[in-house]
């Protein structure tokens, strides 16, 4: 582990990405966003990575954008936000489209861009103490980090409007009831729960999992015929892989499949 503001460590096929600015609530500045992009690139390109976990160090997942750096930018704020969102959005896009599944392990507050980052993950596990708030309009800004794309798809348009316009704080229990998160666990169990889920996914057919992610991302903008054609292309392509042959053979032979992402 390094002292950088985004730490990355790969253990048994799982990439552990940790936002590491605890004194700022792991707020995102330009340098941190660029490091997140570099970590996302590595997750996508390193075949040893078969699943990823994103979490925050200290008591918070991510407090959002670094408002102190925004204030210090003065008249340069538009330029700073262009640079920041450029790196953050590239990172989010890479994480959303790459083959390995991504789990957000949300500890404490996920606010602003922190909530957006969590929403972009494939699965969200939240600690009981976790809470979520959009927060952008409270400081006169608008959402970034993919929340206007993912949040309505997760919880519906009306609830997304409520969170973005009123900045109400959503508890972990409410987030589970609304379909924002997949699981809520005691704080002390968050890390282990996320690891178990990540290792389970890492043992799966990574190529198929990544293709599922891409099919779901495209489904909202495709008509039925186009999506059915995409499904045909995907399953035919996956059928050519070793993983598909192994999965089918293991089912027929009543044994556990061993997938290799090839």
ZAMARPA-818560 format. One record per atom (N, C-alpha, C, O): x, y negated, z. Coordinates in steps of 0.02 Angstrom, whole numbers, plus 50000, padded with zeros to 5 digits. Atoms other than C-alpha are relative to their C-alpha. Example, Ala and Ser with C-alpha at 12.3 -4.5 7.8 and 13.67 -1.06 7.14 Angstrom:
2
500455005950000;506155022550390;500454994050000;500974994150033;499585005949997;506845005350357;499614994550037;499864989050045;
% end
This chain:
262
500425006050000;500005000050000;500444993850000;500954993650035;499625006250003;500634982549959;499654994750042;499124995950070;500305005649965;500294965750038;499614995549952;499414990049972;500375004050048;499414959449881;499274999450021;499035003350062;500695001349979;497654952649895;499505005249972;498925005349993;500384994150020;497004967849801;500485006050004;500955006549965;499584994149992;497784984049861;499705005849962;499095006549958;500244994150036;497674999949758;500445005950017;501065005550015;499654993849985;498145017549807;499605005849971;498995006149981;500344994250029;497735033649714;500175006250041;500755008050047;499914994249958;497485048849825;499535005549975;498925004649975;500394994250023;496905065649756;499484998049948;498905000149952;500445001850055;496145057849602;499544994250014;499174992149969;500445005549982;495255043849694;500414993650008;500894993550047;499675006549993;495815025749673;499644996050055;499044995050053;500275004049945;495575015649832;500204992749988;500784991049993;499895007150013;495394997049790;499744996150061;499164996650079;500195003749940;495394985649942;500144992649991;500714990549979;499915007249999;495094967049939;500344998150065;500095000050119;499575000749941;496414960950060;500164992750015;500744990650015;499925006949975;496114942950113;499544999250061;499094995050061;500474999849944;495294946350281;499904993250035;499364991950060;500075006549967;495634928850350;499524995449963;499274990549992;500475004050040;494554921650210;499355003849987;498945001649947;500584995850015;493234935350216;500075003449933;499575005049900;499854996950065;494094942850062;499704995949942;499484998749892;500265004450053;493524927749960;500425000649937;501025001949940;499674999250065;493944928249776;500274993349975;499894988649964;499695005550035;495184915649708;500275002649933;500185008549917;499774998050067;495994915949536;500495005850004;500445010649966;499494994749995;497484926549589;499695006750019;499885011849992;500324993849979;496374939349675;499595003049943;499595009049934;500384997550057;495234940549524;500455003249948;500285008349918;499544997150049;496734943649412;500285006650024;500385011249984;499774993749973;497374957149528;499465005349997;499605011249985;500554995350007;495654965149528;499955002549928;499835008449917;500004997950070;495704965349338;500575004849986;500475009849952;499434995450010;497434973449341;499855006850030;500015012050000;500184993649968;496784986749461;499475003749958;499515009749950;500524997050042;495254989749351;500315003049936;500135008449915;499654997550060;496384991549198;500365006550015;500345011349976;499644993949983;497435004349288;499525005850012;499665011449990;500494994749989;495905014149344;499755002949934;499645008949927;500264997950065;495305014749164;500525003849960;500355008549924;499484997350043;496975019349087;500365006150030;500635010249993;499644994649966;497695031449217;499565006250003;499055006250039;500404994050002;497035048849181;499975003650067;499555008050078;500014997049934;497455053749360;499434997250043;499255000250094;500555002949962;496045042349420;499345002949975;499175002249916;500634996750018;494395051749421;499404997150037;498834998950023;500525003749965;493395040649540;500344994250035;500944994350046;499715005949967;493625023849627;499534997650055;498924998250050;500375003149944;493095015649790;500244992850006;500844991550006;499835007049986;493034996849814;499734998150068;499144999350083;500225002249934;492964989949990;500394993850020;500824991449982;499655005849976;493564975250093;500365001450065;500135005550105;499644999349936;494844974050233;499694995450052;499414990250035;500295004149947;494294967350401;499255000950005;498985005949982;500714999249986;492484964150450;499534998549942;498934999649948;500435001750057;491844958550278;500205003849937;500785005649927;499874997350066;491674966350107;500294994549956;500864995149932;499765005750038;491824949750015;499524994250009;498924994949998;500415005949986;491204932350059;499834996149937;499474991149941;500155003550062;491124927149876;500604996149975;501174997949989;499475004250025;492124913749789;500344996250055;500034994750107;499615003749950;493484904549884;499814992649995;500104988849956;500265006850004;492544888249916;500534994750019;500504989149994;499485004849983;494074879949994;500424998449938;500614992649927;499625001350061;495014882149831;499574996149950;499834992249910;500445003850044;493484875649738;500024992650019;500074988249976;500005006949977;493464859949846;500674996649983;500684990849963;499345002850013;495344857449825;500114998649926;500524994449908;499915000950072;495174858549636;499744993349976;499974990849924;500265006550020;494194842349628;499725000149929;499305004349913;500255000550069;493894837349447;500215006049957;499945007049902;499784994150038;494794853149391;499565006150014;499695011549988;500424994349983;493404864149462;499735003749939;499765009949938;500244996250058;492624868149292;500545004449968;500415010049949;499464996150029;494314873749226;500185005950044;500315011450020;499854994649953;494644883949383;499485005549995;499655011449994;500544995050004;492944892549370;500035003849934;499865009749931;499924996650064;493264896449187;500535005550006;500445011149981;499464995249992;494894905149234;499795005650048;499925011550036;500214995049950;494134913849386;499495004849971;499575010949977;500514995550027;492594920549298;500275004149942;500055009749931;499714996150054;493634925749149;500325006450025;500215011849996;499684994149971;494664937549257;499495004550034;499505010650026;500504996049963;493204943049368;499555003749952;499415009649962;500474996850047;492054946649222;500345005549959;500045010549944;499644994750035;493384956449130;500095006050045;500045011750023;499934994549953;493664966749287;499355003850008;499345009950007;500664996949993;491804969949311;499825004149938;499585009849944;500154996450062;491604974849129;500405006449995;500145011649975;499574994150004;493074986849139;499755005450049;499725011350031;500244995249950;492424994949299;499345003249979;499235009149989;500664997550019;490664996649229;500035004849942;499615009349936;499974996050062;491215004649065;500525005650002;500525009849957;499484994949999;492675015449118;499715006950018;499155007450044;500254993349986;492525034249137;499925001550074;499395004150093;500094998249929;492825036049325;499434996250032;499374990150021;500535003549963;491295032049432;500294995650054;500824997050082;499775004949951;491465017249550;499504999750058;498904999050047;500415000649939;490815016949729;500194993650036;500784992450048;499885005749956;490635000849826;499845002150071;499285004250086;500104998549929;490875004050012;499964993350036;500474990150049;500125006949977;490094988350086;500014999850076;499585002650109;499935001249929;490664983450259;499864992750014;500194988449985;500135007049984;489924967650333;499674996349943;499274999149906;500335004450048;489444953250220;500245001349929;500835002149916;499875000250071;489324954650032;499624994049974;499014994449963;500325006350017;488964936849979;500254997449934;500834998549916;499805003050062;488994927649814;500325005149953;500025010249937;499654995550046;490274935749699;500135006850032;500215011849996;499934993649967;490494949249831;499395004349990;499465010349979;500604996350015;488684954349810;499975002049927;499765007549910;499994998550071;488874953249622;500465005949986;500285010449948;499534994650010;490394964649629;499705006650023;499775011749990;500324993949974;489454977249736;499475002549952;499425008549939;500544998050046;487974977149615;500275003249937;499925007249906;499724997350062;489124981349470;500275007050009;500435010449959;499754993249988;489714997449553;499475005149979;498885003549974;500464994750019;488935013949501;499585002350058;498995003950050;500354998049939;488455018449679;500224995450056;500794993250058;499845004349944;488375008049838;499845003750065;499275005950076;500104997549932;488625014850013;500114994250047;500634990850044;499965005849956;488295001950148;500035002150073;499705006950093;500014999149927;488725001450332;499364996950028;499064992549998;500605002649969;487284998150449;500044992550013;499534989050011;499915007149987;488014981050486;500054995849937;500084989749940;499935003650063;488134976450302;499394995649988;498844997250009;500565004150023;487084962450232;500204996549935;500794995749920;499905002450068;486874954650062;499654993249991;499094992350014;500315006450017;486554936850004;500324997249937;500934997749928;499745002950062;486724928249837;500414993750013;500974993149989;499635005749973;487224911549915;500194994549950;500354989049970;499755004850050;487644902749751;499644993350004;499964988050009;500365006350004;486254889849747;500044996150065;499884990250067;499915003649936;486574885649931;500564994949994;500574990050032;499465004950010;488144876749869;499954996849931;500434993949906;500135003450063;487374870549707;500305003349939;500395000049887;499724996350057;488094884049593;499515005249976;498975006150005;500424994650028;487364898049487;500395006550003;501005006550008;499674993649991;487734916649496;500505001749944;500434999549887;499534997250048;489204925049411;500145007250021;499795010050063;499794993349980;490064941949422;499535005649981;499605011250006;500464995150028;488644951149331;499355000750037;498935004850018;500614998949960;487264948949461;499364998549961;498865001849973;500615001350038;486024941349338;499855005749951;499295006249925;500114994150043;486254957149233;499795006050042;499275009150029;500124993849963;486314970949364;499444999450051;499055004150060;500475000449945;485234964249505;499275001049979;498915004850012;500694998750020;483574963349409;499885007349980;499335009949989;500074993050018;483904980949345;499975004650061;499685010050059;500004996049939;484184987349521;499374999050041;499095003950067;500555001349954;482774978849615;499404996749968;498904995450002;500555003250034;481644970749484;500094992449997;500454989550038;499915007250013;481494952949420;499764995750057;500114991050077;500275004449948;480394945749557;500435000050062;500554994750092;499574999849940;481494951749699;500684996849986;500964993650029;499375003350018;483054946049606;499914992550003;500354988950028;500135007249995;482274928849589;499984997750073;500274992650090;500055001949929;481874928649775;500694999350031;500834994450066;499335000349970;483664932449823;500414994349972;500794991150009;499595005150031;484424920349699;499754992950014;500154988250019;500285006749990;483234905749730;499974998050073;500034992150089;500075001649929;483034906949919;500625001450041;500704998950096;499394998049965;484724914549968;499865003650066;500265003450112;500154996249940;483854925250098;500505005650009;500765008449960;499524994749984;484964937750185;499635006750004;499145007450040;500304993350003;484544955950149;500415004750042;501015005650030;499644995249957;484994968450284;500125006549962;499835007649909;499854993550032;485704985550241;499375004249995;499265007549945;500624996050001;484034993650288;499534997549946;499235001549911;500425002850053;483074981750175;500295001649931;499935003349885;499674998550064;484354984350036;499875007149978;499785008549919;500154993050016;484055003050045;499275000749978;499135004149929;500714999650017;482165000850042;499864996949931;499424999249895;500105003350064;482304989249891;500345003649942;500225001849884;499654996550052;483415001349795;500654996849979;500934998549927;499365003350015;484944990149799;500585004550016;501075004749979;499464995549979;486035002849891;499755007249999;499145008450002;500184992950002;486065021749883;499985003350068;499625008350077;499954996749935;486475025650063;500224995050052;500634990650038;499785004049943;486645017150233;500245004750054;499895009550072;499704995549950;487775024950364;500264995850058;500374989850050;499705003749944;488435020150536;500684997249979;501045000149939;499385003450019;489895008150524;500615004650003;501035004549958;499414995749990;491135020950590;500055005549948;500585008649940;500004994550049;490635033250453;500064997649928;500075001749882;500015002750068;490735021550303;500585002749958;500475005249903;499414998150040;492505025550246;499985007549983;500105009349925;500014992850012;492325044450265;499435001949952;499525006249909;500554998450045;490625044650179;500174998249929;500055002049882;499805002150067;491295034850031;500535004749971;500515006349912;499484995450023;492815046250020;499705006749979;499895009449927;500314993650017;491755062050022;499634999549933;499685004049891;500375000950062;490645055249884;500484999249941;500375002149888;499515001050053;492145049549782;500345006549980;500445007949921;499674993650015;493005066449796;499525004849964;499735008649920;500494995950036;491405075149744;499954998049927;499945002349883;500025002550069;491315064149589;500645001549963;500645003049903;499354998850031;493175066349557;500075007249976;500465008749931;499984993050021;492895085049543;499535001449941;499515007049916;500484999150054;491575082249409;500304999049931;500904997849925;499775000950069;491685080749219;500064992549984;499574989449964;499905007250004;492435063249207;499784997249932;499484991849930;500205002550066;492155061549019;499254999549995;498994994649969;500735000250003;490315065849036;499734994550045;499264991050027;500235005249954;490105054249186;500094993149970;499654988849975;499885006550032;490895039749092;499524998749943;499314993149932;500475000750056;489775043048942;499304998450026;498954994449996;500645001649968;488245042949055;499974992650018;499474989250005;499985007149981;488785025849121;499884995649938;499494990949942;500065004250060;488935018748945;499305000649969;499034995649945;500684999350026;487265026048889;499504996050040;499064992850011;500465003849958;486375018249036;500094992649990;499604988849990;499885007150011;487205001449007;499684997549935;499434991949932;500265002150065;486625001048826;499245000949996;498934998049951;500704998150008;484865007648858;499524994050003;499004994049971;500455005749991;484114990848909;499934995849937;499444992149930;500015004250060;484514982848742;499875004049936;499905001249881;500124995750059;484124997548626;499265001749994;498915002250045;500664997150007;482485003048552;500065007650007;500615010350010;500004992849986;481975021148577;500395003949948;500795008349965;499664996250053;482605027348408;500754999250005;501135004049997;499295001249995;484295019148432;500305003650060;500855006350056;499744996649941;484495026048607;500025007549991;500495010850014;500004992850013;484005043548552;500595001849954;500905007149963;499424998750045;485315042448413;500654999750040;501105003750028;499405000549958;486605036848541;500085006150044;500635008650054;499984993949959;486145051548653;500245006049959;500645010149983;499784994550043;486375063548507;500754999649988;501115004649995;499285000850012;488085056348465;500405001850062;500935004950058;499634998849938;488605057248647;500045007450017;500585009950033;500004993049979;488085075048683;500395004449951;500715009349971;499614996250050;488835081448519;500744998950012;501135003650009;499305001549987;490475072648559;500255003650063;500795006550063;499814996849937;490515079148738;500035007549992;500445010850024;500004992850011;490125096748675;500655002549971;500795008549974;499364998050029;491815096748589;500565000350052;501125002450036;499485000349949;492755094748754;500085006550038;499635010750041;499884994249957;493545107748865;499535000050059;499295005350080;500435000349942;492495101449010;499325002949987;499055006450030;500674997350014;490855105648925;500035007649994;499585011150018;499944992750006;491455123148880;500095003250069;499815008450083;499894997449933;492065125649058;499364999750041;499205004550077;500625000649962;490435119249133;499485005249981;499165008150025;500484995150024;489355130449026;500215007150020;499815011150044;499754993349982;490465145749055;499925001250075;499725006750096;500064999349927;490485142649243;499285001350020;499155005250066;500714998949984;488585141649247;499805007149984;499485010550024;500194993350022;488385157749149;500325005350045;500025010450061;499634995249960;489705166549254;499884999250075;500175002850116;500185001249930;488995159749417;500614998650044;500705001750097;499415002049962;490605151749476;500044992450000;499674989149963;499905007349998;491185134149518;500444997749942;500975000549930;499625002650057;491775124349367;500614996150024;500604992950076;499405004049988;493505116749362;500084995349941;500294997449886;499985004850054;493445100849260;500684996549997;500994995350049;499345003050010;495005092749186;499974993649960;500504990849945;500085006250039;494305077649090;500345000549932;500724996049912;499714999150066;494805084448921;499545004449958;499685005849900;
% end
